Amino acid sequence: MTVDGVFIEHAAPETDPVAPPIVFVHGAGHGSWVWENHLRYFAAQGRNCYAFSWFNHRGSRDLPAGEFLKRSLVDTVEELETVVGVAGEPPVLITHSMGAIVAQKYAENHPVAAQIHITPAICAEVGLDVDVEIDPTTPVNSGPFERAWELYLGGASEEDARRYHALLSDESPRAIKEGVNALVSVDRTRLGGPSLFIAAEHDVIVRAEAVRRSADWFGSDYLFLHDRSHNVALEPRWRETADRIQSWLTHKTW
């Protein structure tokens, strides 16, 4: 379905829901398709599940070129608000990469049942010792397949990685700059509900030590995944991680 220009995928449980809905938030250049396995998995646990694409990403409304170039991660809260409106109640937010910042900015002003951040981007308060230059005049693309496979699709088979690479979208240079340089501030005193931060051993996009520092800053639980890469949700062992998330949800929320 598409609501106010936002493409939304919905997986419903076979019976009445037994717990709050889950809204999945993708990261840079990705889309709702990242969560194809997780939608079905968590719907089978008795939850309404929703995944969506940011504007200018696969399935959702395209923005004027100039507007897209200047679009911040914070602006993407608009799409998340639309999806939560469809869900109809405070959700669990499960995010990947730069989607973590979007969810945290949403949670500053809205109630959430819980937050789970998989290989999450880092906020300004936690910080990173980097200063990557990004050309603000052109969208950022995924680059050649071999480079993408090495950087953030490395845990997937070549066949799967090529399929995922073909689905990637260009990204706003402003959003990329904010994400890779940890420029967005998040007020932790305004966030409610339990939270879990998940790091991957072989992640070269968001190092595990930075995720650990972030979990400490937010007072969150921390899970370190051995032998995993940045795109945990797309790797063959995704179900193992989903099982651990489900176990955490069972014990931390109600």
SVG drawing of the C-alpha trace seen along z (x, -y; Angstrom):
<svg xmlns="http://www.w3.org/2000/svg" viewBox="-8 -23 47 42">
<polyline fill="none" stroke="black" stroke-width="0.4" points="0.0,0.0 1.0,-3.6 -0.1,-6.3 0.7,-9.9 3.4,-8.9 5.0,-6.4 5.3,-2.8 4.3,-0.4 4.5,3.3 2.3,5.0 2.4,8.5 -0.4,9.4 -0.5,12.2 -2.9,15.1 -4.8,14.4 -5.5,11.3 -2.2,9.5 -0.7,10.4 1.8,7.5 2.4,4.0 3.2,3.7 6.7,3.5 7.7,0.8 11.0,1.6 13.2,-1.4 15.8,-0.8 19.1,-2.6 20.8,-4.6 20.1,-3.6 17.9,-0.7 14.1,-0.3 11.3,1.8 12.7,4.9 15.5,5.2 12.9,6.6 11.3,9.2 12.2,12.1 11.6,10.2 8.1,9.1 7.0,12.7 9.0,13.9 7.6,11.4 4.1,11.6 4.2,15.2 5.0,14.2 1.7,12.5 2.5,8.9 1.4,6.6 4.5,5.7 5.2,2.8 8.2,1.9 8.4,-1.2 10.7,-3.1 11.8,-6.7 10.9,-9.2 13.0,-8.8 13.6,-5.2 12.1,-2.1 8.3,-2.4 7.8,-5.7 7.3,-9.2 10.2,-10.9 11.2,-14.3 12.4,-17.3 16.1,-17.0 17.0,-20.1 14.9,-19.0 16.4,-15.5 19.9,-16.9 19.2,-18.9 17.1,-16.2 18.3,-15.4 17.9,-12.2 15.6,-14.2 13.3,-15.0 12.7,-11.2 10.8,-11.2 7.9,-12.4 7.6,-9.0 7.9,-7.2 5.1,-9.2 2.9,-8.2 3.6,-4.5 3.0,-4.6 -0.3,-6.4 -1.2,-3.3 -0.1,-1.0 -2.4,-2.8 -0.5,-2.5 3.0,-3.0 5.2,-0.5 8.4,1.4 11.0,-0.2 13.5,2.1 16.1,0.2 19.2,0.7 22.2,-1.6 21.1,-5.2 17.5,-4.2 18.5,-4.3 18.9,-8.1 15.5,-8.4 13.8,-6.3 15.6,-8.1 14.5,-11.5 10.9,-10.1 11.1,-8.8 12.1,-12.2 8.5,-13.4 6.4,-10.2 5.9,-7.1 7.4,-3.8 7.1,-0.4 10.8,0.4 13.7,-0.3 16.1,2.2 19.0,0.8 21.0,3.2 24.5,1.9 23.2,-1.6 24.5,-5.0 26.0,-7.0 24.6,-10.2 26.6,-13.4 26.8,-12.9 28.5,-9.6 30.6,-10.8 33.1,-9.4 36.6,-10.4 36.0,-10.9 35.3,-13.8 34.3,-12.3 33.9,-14.8 30.6,-14.4 29.8,-16.3 26.6,-18.2 25.7,-18.7 25.0,-15.2 23.1,-12.1 25.3,-9.4 25.1,-6.1 26.0,-2.6 29.1,-2.3 30.3,0.7 29.1,4.1 32.5,5.4 32.9,2.4 29.4,2.7 29.8,6.4 33.0,5.8 31.7,2.9 28.1,3.7 26.8,6.8 29.8,9.0 27.8,11.5 25.5,12.5 26.2,14.9 27.3,13.4 23.9,14.2 22.0,12.6 24.4,9.6 23.9,8.9 20.1,9.0 20.3,6.6 22.7,4.3 20.3,3.9 17.6,2.8 19.7,0.0 18.7,-3.6 20.7,-6.8 20.9,-8.7 20.7,-12.3 24.3,-13.6 23.2,-15.6 21.8,-12.4 25.0,-10.5 27.2,-13.3 25.1,-13.3 25.2,-9.6 28.9,-8.8 30.2,-11.8 27.8,-11.4 26.3,-14.9 22.7,-14.5 22.1,-15.2 19.7,-13.0 18.3,-13.9 18.4,-10.7 16.4,-12.2 13.3,-12.3 13.5,-8.7 11.2,-6.1 11.0,-2.4 13.7,0.3 16.3,0.4 18.8,2.9 21.9,2.1 23.3,4.8 26.8,4.8 28.5,7.1 32.1,8.3 33.0,7.7 31.1,4.4 33.4,1.9 30.6,-0.8 29.7,-1.1 32.4,0.5 31.3,2.6 33.2,0.4 31.2,-2.6 27.9,-0.6 29.0,0.4 29.7,-3.2 26.3,-4.2 24.6,-1.5 26.4,-2.7 25.4,-6.3 21.7,-5.4 21.7,-3.0 20.7,-0.2 21.2,3.5 24.0,4.6 24.3,7.6 27.6,8.5 27.2,10.8 30.3,12.9 31.1,13.4 28.5,11.0 28.7,7.9 26.9,4.6 23.7,5.9 22.8,8.5 19.2,8.6 20.2,9.8 22.7,12.5 21.9,16.2 21.9,16.4 19.3,13.7 16.9,16.0 19.4,16.6 19.4,12.8 15.6,12.6 15.3,15.3 17.5,13.4 15.5,10.2 12.3,12.1 13.7,13.5 14.7,9.9 11.3,8.6 9.6,11.3 11.6,10.4 11.9,6.7 8.4,5.6 4.8,6.6"/>
</svg>
